[in-house]
């Protein structure tokens, strides 16, 4: 394997890793919001970043989880080709 091949990132691997990272982070923030006082919640940020998200509704939770996952893929689709181009 050449050095240039060894330095390249896989869109599939980075996409899955980033997507799961964002989904797990979203879940952690929801749990944090359930166990902390209202003033420490991130629900305002989620409403701004995740269109269709509504705090503590099943559909809002599902929308937030799916959109968080998709943001991971979006980052991978942009970042990996740029990284591989300049590696």
Buried (B, 14 or more C-beta within 10 A) or exposed (E): EEEEEEEEBEBEEBBBEBBEBBBEEBBEBBEEBEEEEEEEBBBEEBBEBBEEBBBEEEEBBEBBBBBBBBBBBBBBEEBBEEBBEEE
